[in-house]
Amino acid sequence: EAWIQQQMHLPVESHREYYRHRVNPSVNEGSDLARRPCDLGSRWARHVFTGREVGKRIETNSTTIFVDGVLKMHVRDGVLGSSWAALGNYSGYVCVVVPEVGADVLLTKDSCGGRRRRRGRSQMLPNPAVGKGAGDVETSFTYKEVRNGTVVLRSAPVNCTLNEGSMLGIDGELYQFDDRLHLKPNTAESPLSSLESCVPRNPINGQDCRTSDLHVDGPRLPGLLAQVWEAYGGRYGSWYMNGDGKQYPS
């Protein structure tokens, strides 16, 4: 009862604000909206396959695994070797990933589709743990475990030099960086200056949308001035068309 009373007296909070501080969905590789390795809240995982590989082509041999031509991991061999070593020279697709060490990773010789489980055309293997790679191993940080085999940074090392190829060492295990979306406060009172960080105008936010300040690196001429937008793989570029018909970067 005391706990209920305590909760009832807490100040009212915005669900949107709560969500923006705690949401952690996957993000496209290289996105400007991703958390960086040195950011507080950056996510690190002990499993090799995170789910971002689903639908991509995989190639293996007795020593290495490549996903879309990029080295994913080195295969451990010997008496205590990885079961992935038994694949030998294999080429196919990653169709299902359960993001946890030892959980299922489904491979198929065909592209992922409704018939991917045809007999003899698919392989189910355990999601391997991250092994020693070329990246540096960092141990000077504090973290919080958010699920089995997954942690987020609570404090970064002094003069942090972590990058996408770095690894965290925790209790003798290695963790790799897992790109995640970083939502930032963006209110009418304090709007973000980066247009790439903004949601396009829509019926929900239309009443509160604000135009960006006009910055034209060219002569000001009388006539129609329009801002032109174009998308490049989910990223936006913009420029202004002045009365002379020429384009100027915004």
Beta strands, then each sheet from edge to edge (+ up, - down):
strand 1: 43-45
strand 2: 57-60
strand 3: 64-67
strand 4: 70-74
strand 5: 90-97
strand 6: 104-108
strand 7: 122-126
strand 8: 137-138
strand 9: 142-147
strand 10: 150-155
strand 11: 167-170
strand 12: 173-178
strand 13: 226-232
strand 14: 235-241
strand 15: 247-249
sheet 1: 8+ 11+ 12- 1+ 10- 9+
sheet 2: 4+ 3- 2+ 5- 6+ 7-
sheet 3: 13+ 14- 15+
end
